[in-house]
Every structure is written in structure tokens, then in C-alpha cells.
Amino acid sequence: MPPFIKPWLTLCLLLPLAAHATNREQRLPSGFTGYTSNAEATVKRAPVHYRSSASVRARPNNAARQQGLQAVAMSPKQSSEVLSRAVNVLGTPYRWGGSSPKKGFDCSGLVKYAFNDVADIDLPRTSNAMAEGQGVKVERGELKPGDLIFFNIKSRRVNHVAIYLGNDRFIHAPRTGKRVSIDNLSKPYWQKHYVVAKRVLPKEQQALRLAKR
């Protein structure tokens, strides 16, 4: 990717995200001025804060299960860090099994890379495993930057994952021959293959949620 393209993409992405965050009471941190130019840059770790209900029944129904352990969206700082790492590798070639800027990315490899430095988050390696076991389901109208979006493409089960950016946009590693790119959730193709969205949980909350099933 030509060197002048990334700053331009960063500016185009950051302004709508800032507006979206303001509307959803999730402001970007005042110190956030853009994305780093180094794809391998390490960001500071910060704990993710979640809330749980005062009590959860031993065998709750589906509704109670969702309300009994509800994930709060990542802090603006954490969200911006995840999005920064993902956007910073825009244009990286797709490679099946890839999980680094040097070797390329597949869809789940990109997601793991973006969340790599968020404390207490340990994502599975495949998109299907992420969809089945990771986090709390989020309705389409409640999506926030940093949530994971899952699709089934040429399959009955989940086989593709992306990171939600806001304003109906997401970033992903599409397929062989393509590069990490930004796409729009409102397109008919993605609406047709959309399965579910999840908000990730830290290890401790994830283990508690599985134990309460």
C-alpha cells in the first residue's frame, strides 16, 4: 500500500468513528490522534470491566442466561487500541492460517492479532470456535466498535469473522486473493450471510458464564 494511503484512510475512518462514539456515549479518548505507523507496535494493557447480576439461578433459561452475565462494551481506550491494530494492517494479503502482518492474515488470525494486547482476552483460533464459545450475543442494533460479527459463507455453520468499526462498517480478511479491507454490513451479500454478533469476555467471566450454563 502506498505510504500516503494509510494516513488518508485513518482520517476517513477516525472522524465517523468519533461521531459514532459520541452518539452512542462511547467517546474516543482525548489522547487518541490516529493509528500508529508500525503494525507491530505494542499497546498498553488495560483491564476490561464487566458487570454481572447479583444472582444467577443454577439452571437459568435463555433469557435469564443473557441477563445474568451481560458484558459491558470495552472502554473507549481499549476499543480504539483494537481498531488501531486492525486498521493499521489494512492492505495485508489474505493467507489461510496467517496471523501476522509479515505472513498475512486469515479472518480469525486478524481478529486474534487485533485483540492480542487486550488484557484478559483469550480468543479461540477459528471463527466457528469464537462464535460458539466466546462472549455474549449482541443484537444488530446494539453493536459497538470492537464487537465481533460472524457469517456463514458457502456453509451452514460460521466460517467467517470480522471486527465491527461503527456506522455499519467492519474490517476483515476476506478470502484468498484479497487483502485486509473495510466493508459495509448493510450490503445485501453480508445481510444474507450474517449469523450473529458477540461481545468478548475476559477469561474469568468467560469461565463463569460456561459454568452457569
WOCOR-V353809 format. One line per field, one symbol per residue. phi: phi as a letter, one per 30 degrees, with the letter a starting at -180 (. if undefined). psi: psi as a letter, one per 20 degrees, with the letter a starting at -180 (. if undefined). Layout:
phi = ???
psi = ???
//
This chain:
phi = .eddddeddedddddddddddddchbddddddclcddcdceccddbdccbbbddbbddbdddddddddbcddeededdedddddddddcejdddbdidbaddcjbcddddddddcecdeicbdddcddddddccicdbdedcdbejdcccbcchadcdbabbcdcjhicbcacdaejcbeacbcdddeddddcdcabbcdcdedddddddddd
psi = pqhigghghgghhgghgggghghjkmqqqhioiaqqiohjqpqqqpqpprqqrhqpqhmqagghghhhnppqqqqhggghgghghghijpipqpppiqkqhhirqaghhgggghjhjoqjpnqrhqhghghhipapppqgijqqpiqppqqookqirpjqqrpphqkjqqprofrpirrprprphiqhghhhjpgrqqpqqrgghghgghhi.
//
